[in-house]
Amino acid sequence: MLRAGFIRKGRSRGQIRTPLQWFVALSSQRLPLETALLSIREFVPEDARDIFRLSTEEGYRTWLPSQVYRDESQARSVLEFLISKYSDPGNPRLGPYVLAIEHRMDRTLIGHVGFSPFDDDVEIGFAIGERYQGRGLATEAVVAASQWALETFALERILGIASAVNIASKRTLIRARFAHEKDCLMPFQGTEQAVTMYALDRDRSSSQGRVGSTS
């Protein structure tokens, strides 16, 4: 199960944008989603090398140990599984639906944002590579992908769950207008630990403006 990940180590590079400043005009809500700086798309098999590279970063080892791969072959196997879930079941209520985050300026794959079942809800997970942290890109991806998922799959809400000590992921969820729900202990990334749970409902997301707004 994907969990909110990555602590930002670097200093902020410039002013953080507001949600309505992130979106560029789109003809529809179909993938890929294009924001000011990101393209959010389905994974393809050729992404395996980049997925393995990202998984070797310290942030993955700290916050997402379940997504650290021993070699490119294992990363490719996991990627093939995730790609297969776009069509079967093709719904994050029933199985993972994980998307690639690509930087529009250099077309580099810089992370992922995805959705998966959590009890009777759907949970978001995300990660951004170390080189691209501290720029507000995780929030940009979470805002766009969450709005898309709420509309595409007719979800009432999306949960965000972060380790209680992962301050950066908690800040990302708050910036993306997820509201605090509770703090609790639960199995998380292979261990029982304290987590903070957030939720974004449809009404709260729609108040940010549709993807494609230039206002």
JOVEN-V526293 format. One record per residue. N is the residue number from 1. RES is the residue in one small letter. OMEGA is omega in whole degrees, 0 to 359 (* if undefined). NEAR is the number of other ideal C-beta (glycine too) atoms within 10 Angstrom. D_LAST is the distance of its C-alpha to the last C-alpha in Angstrom with 1 decimal. Layout:
n: <N & N>
res: <RES & RES>
omega: <OMEGA & OMEGA>
near: <NEAR & NEAR>
d_last: <D_LAST & D_LAST>
This chain:
n: <1 & 2 & 3 & 4 & 5 & 6 & 7 & 8 & 9 & 10 & 11 & 12 & 13 & 14 & 15 & 16 & 17 & 18 & 19 & 20 & 21 & 22 & 23 & 24 & 25 & 26 & 27 & 28 & 29 & 30 & 31 & 32 & 33 & 34 & 35 & 36 & 37 & 38 & 39 & 40 & 41 & 42 & 43 & 44 & 45 & 46 & 47 & 48 & 49 & 50 & 51 & 52 & 53 & 54 & 55 & 56 & 57 & 58 & 59 & 60 & 61 & 62 & 63 & 64 & 65 & 66 & 67 & 68 & 69 & 70 & 71 & 72 & 73 & 74 & 75 & 76 & 77 & 78 & 79 & 80 & 81 & 82 & 83 & 84 & 85 & 86 & 87 & 88 & 89 & 90 & 91 & 92 & 93 & 94 & 95 & 96 & 97 & 98 & 99 & 100 & 101 & 102 & 103 & 104 & 105 & 106 & 107 & 108 & 109 & 110 & 111 & 112 & 113 & 114 & 115 & 116 & 117 & 118 & 119 & 120 & 121 & 122 & 123 & 124 & 125 & 126 & 127 & 128 & 129 & 130 & 131 & 132 & 133 & 134 & 135 & 136 & 137 & 138 & 139 & 140 & 141 & 142 & 143 & 144 & 145 & 146 & 147 & 148 & 149 & 150 & 151 & 152 & 153 & 154 & 155 & 156 & 157 & 158 & 159 & 160 & 161 & 162 & 163 & 164 & 165 & 166 & 167 & 168 & 169 & 170 & 171 & 172 & 173 & 174 & 175 & 176 & 177 & 178 & 179 & 180 & 181 & 182 & 183 & 184 & 185 & 186 & 187 & 188 & 189 & 190 & 191 & 192 & 193 & 194 & 195 & 196 & 197 & 198 & 199 & 200 & 201 & 202 & 203 & 204 & 205 & 206 & 207 & 208 & 209 & 210 & 211 & 212 & 213 & 214 & 215>
res: <m & l & r & a & g & f & i & r & k & g & r & s & r & g & q & i & r & t & p & l & q & w & f & v & a & l & s & s & q & r & l & p & l & e & t & a & l & l & s & i & r & e & f & v & p & e & d & a & r & d & i & f & r & l & s & t & e & e & g & y & r & t & w & l & p & s & q & v & y & r & d & e & s & q & a & r & s & v & l & e & f & l & i & s & k & y & s & d & p & g & n & p & r & l & g & p & y & v & l & a & i & e & h & r & m & d & r & t & l & i & g & h & v & g & f & s & p & f & d & d & d & v & e & i & g & f & a & i & g & e & r & y & q & g & r & g & l & a & t & e & a & v & v & a & a & s & q & w & a & l & e & t & f & a & l & e & r & i & l & g & i & a & s & a & v & n & i & a & s & k & r & t & l & i & r & a & r & f & a & h & e & k & d & c & l & m & p & f & q & g & t & e & q & a & v & t & m & y & a & l & d & r & d & r & s & s & s & q & g & r & v & g & s & t & s>
omega: <182 & 179 & 175 & 186 & 170 & 170 & 179 & 182 & 185 & 176 & 179 & 180 & 179 & 185 & 177 & 181 & 173 & 183 & 184 & 177 & 187 & 194 & 173 & 186 & 177 & 178 & 181 & 177 & 179 & 176 & 359 & 172 & 180 & 173 & 182 & 186 & 189 & 167 & 181 & 191 & 173 & 175 & 172 & 183 & 181 & 178 & 187 & 182 & 180 & 178 & 177 & 179 & 180 & 184 & 179 & 182 & 184 & 180 & 177 & 182 & 181 & 190 & 183 & 184 & 179 & 180 & 172 & 186 & 184 & 180 & 181 & 180 & 178 & 178 & 179 & 179 & 178 & 180 & 178 & 176 & 181 & 178 & 181 & 183 & 175 & 181 & 183 & 13 & 179 & 182 & 184 & 172 & 187 & 182 & 183 & 174 & 191 & 185 & 177 & 173 & 182 & 177 & 186 & 185 & 182 & 178 & 178 & 173 & 188 & 180 & 180 & 170 & 186 & 184 & 181 & 181 & 172 & 187 & 180 & 182 & 173 & 184 & 175 & 172 & 183 & 174 & 177 & 180 & 187 & 182 & 188 & 179 & 178 & 181 & 183 & 185 & 177 & 178 & 178 & 180 & 182 & 180 & 184 & 183 & 180 & 179 & 178 & 183 & 179 & 182 & 186 & 185 & 177 & 179 & 175 & 179 & 177 & 176 & 170 & 183 & 180 & 171 & 182 & 181 & 178 & 187 & 183 & 179 & 178 & 178 & 178 & 180 & 179 & 178 & 179 & 174 & 169 & 181 & 178 & 177 & 181 & 171 & 183 & 171 & 178 & 173 & 187 & 181 & 172 & 179 & 173 & 182 & 178 & 179 & 172 & 182 & 178 & 177 & 174 & 179 & 186 & 182 & 181 & 179 & 184 & 179 & 178 & 184 & 181 & 168 & 185 & 178 & 175 & 180 & *>
near: <14 & 23 & 23 & 29 & 27 & 25 & 16 & 20 & 11 & 11 & 6 & 11 & 11 & 8 & 8 & 14 & 17 & 12 & 21 & 13 & 15 & 22 & 23 & 14 & 9 & 16 & 6 & 7 & 13 & 9 & 16 & 14 & 23 & 18 & 24 & 14 & 18 & 26 & 17 & 22 & 16 & 14 & 20 & 11 & 9 & 10 & 21 & 20 & 12 & 20 & 22 & 20 & 14 & 25 & 22 & 11 & 17 & 11 & 22 & 20 & 12 & 16 & 21 & 22 & 13 & 12 & 20 & 16 & 20 & 9 & 9 & 16 & 10 & 15 & 23 & 18 & 12 & 16 & 23 & 12 & 12 & 22 & 15 & 11 & 18 & 16 & 7 & 9 & 13 & 12 & 16 & 24 & 16 & 13 & 17 & 18 & 24 & 22 & 26 & 23 & 29 & 19 & 19 & 14 & 8 & 7 & 8 & 14 & 21 & 23 & 28 & 26 & 28 & 23 & 28 & 19 & 17 & 18 & 7 & 6 & 15 & 23 & 22 & 27 & 24 & 30 & 27 & 30 & 21 & 18 & 12 & 19 & 23 & 18 & 19 & 24 & 24 & 30 & 23 & 27 & 28 & 28 & 28 & 27 & 27 & 28 & 25 & 20 & 22 & 22 & 15 & 15 & 15 & 10 & 20 & 11 & 18 & 27 & 19 & 27 & 23 & 25 & 21 & 14 & 14 & 20 & 13 & 19 & 27 & 20 & 15 & 28 & 27 & 15 & 18 & 27 & 18 & 27 & 13 & 13 & 14 & 9 & 10 & 12 & 10 & 10 & 10 & 18 & 16 & 8 & 8 & 9 & 13 & 12 & 22 & 22 & 19 & 23 & 19 & 25 & 15 & 15 & 10 & 16 & 24 & 12 & 9 & 20 & 16 & 14 & 23 & 17 & 15 & 9 & 7>
d_last: <35.4 & 32.4 & 31.5 & 28.8 & 30.1 & 30.2 & 30.6 & 28.9 & 31.7 & 30.1 & 28.4 & 24.7 & 23.6 & 21.0 & 18.3 & 16.8 & 13.1 & 11.1 & 10.3 & 6.5 & 7.5 & 10.0 & 8.9 & 9.6 & 10.2 & 13.3 & 15.8 & 16.9 & 17.3 & 20.5 & 21.5 & 20.8 & 17.4 & 15.6 & 13.2 & 12.7 & 16.4 & 18.0 & 19.6 & 20.8 & 23.8 & 27.2 & 30.0 & 32.8 & 36.3 & 35.9 & 33.7 & 36.8 & 37.7 & 34.3 & 34.4 & 37.9 & 36.9 & 34.1 & 36.6 & 38.9 & 36.6 & 37.7 & 34.6 & 35.5 & 39.1 & 38.1 & 35.4 & 35.7 & 39.4 & 39.4 & 37.3 & 39.6 & 41.6 & 45.1 & 44.5 & 42.3 & 44.4 & 43.4 & 39.7 & 40.1 & 41.8 & 39.1 & 36.4 & 38.4 & 38.6 & 34.8 & 34.2 & 36.7 & 34.7 & 31.9 & 34.3 & 36.8 & 35.7 & 32.1 & 30.9 & 30.1 & 32.1 & 35.1 & 34.7 & 32.5 & 29.4 & 28.5 & 26.0 & 26.1 & 23.5 & 23.6 & 22.2 & 20.7 & 22.2 & 25.8 & 25.7 & 27.6 & 27.8 & 26.9 & 27.1 & 26.5 & 24.7 & 26.6 & 27.6 & 31.1 & 33.2 & 34.1 & 36.6 & 34.8 & 31.3 & 29.2 & 28.7 & 26.2 & 27.7 & 26.2 & 27.5 & 26.4 & 29.1 & 30.5 & 29.4 & 25.7 & 25.8 & 24.4 & 21.1 & 18.9 & 19.3 & 21.0 & 18.2 & 15.7 & 18.2 & 19.1 & 15.6 & 15.1 & 18.8 & 19.1 & 16.4 & 18.1 & 21.5 & 21.0 & 20.0 & 22.4 & 25.4 & 24.7 & 25.2 & 25.2 & 24.6 & 24.8 & 27.1 & 26.8 & 30.2 & 31.0 & 34.3 & 34.7 & 35.3 & 32.3 & 30.2 & 27.5 & 26.9 & 26.8 & 24.2 & 22.0 & 22.3 & 21.6 & 18.4 & 17.3 & 18.1 & 21.5 & 23.9 & 27.4 & 30.0 & 33.3 & 35.4 & 38.3 & 40.8 & 40.5 & 41.4 & 38.7 & 39.0 & 42.8 & 43.7 & 43.6 & 41.2 & 39.0 & 35.4 & 32.4 & 30.6 & 27.0 & 25.3 & 21.8 & 22.0 & 20.0 & 18.7 & 17.6 & 15.8 & 13.9 & 12.6 & 10.5 & 8.5 & 10.0 & 10.7 & 9.2 & 5.6 & 3.8 & 0.0>
